[in-house]
Amino acid sequence: MSPEEIHRRAMELPENERARLAAELLTSIPATLTGPDDGVEEAWRRDRELDEDPSTGRTWDEIKRELGR
């Protein structure tokens, strides 16, 4: 089955089953970033930006509101 077919079929699942599947998929990916291709440089850039100007940060509640949750 192709990734596109898996995606299409997964989107047909009820929300709670999609959430469970998403969580399982995310936990199957290593949490440690190991190189530039994994976003390490971007993470360091954002960390420096936040250190330089803490007002650029957002709370989790703000992020959820922006996402409409």
ZIQUI-V317837 format. One record per residue. RES is the residue in one letter. OMEGA is omega in degrees with one decimal (none if undefined). Layout:
BEGIN
RES/OMEGA
RES/OMEGA
END
This chain:
BEGIN
M/-178.8
S/175.8
P/179.9
E/178.4
E/177.0
I/179.7
H/-178.9
R/-178.5
R/179.0
A/-179.5
M/177.3
E/-180.0
L/173.2
P/-175.4
E/-177.4
N/178.2
E/175.2
R/179.6
A/179.2
R/178.8
L/179.2
A/179.6
A/179.4
E/178.2
L/-179.9
L/-179.8
T/178.1
S/-179.4
I/179.0
P/-177.6
A/-176.5
T/174.8
L/-172.6
T/-178.4
G/-178.5
P/-179.3
D/179.1
D/177.3
G/-177.6
V/-178.5
E/178.9
E/178.6
A/178.2
W/179.3
R/179.6
R/178.5
D/177.6
R/-179.9
E/-179.8
L/176.5
D/-178.1
E/-178.5
D/-178.1
P/-179.3
S/178.6
T/-179.5
G/177.5
R/176.2
T/177.5
W/178.4
D/177.0
E/179.3
I/179.0
K/178.5
R/179.8
E/179.2
L/178.8
G/-179.4
R/none
END
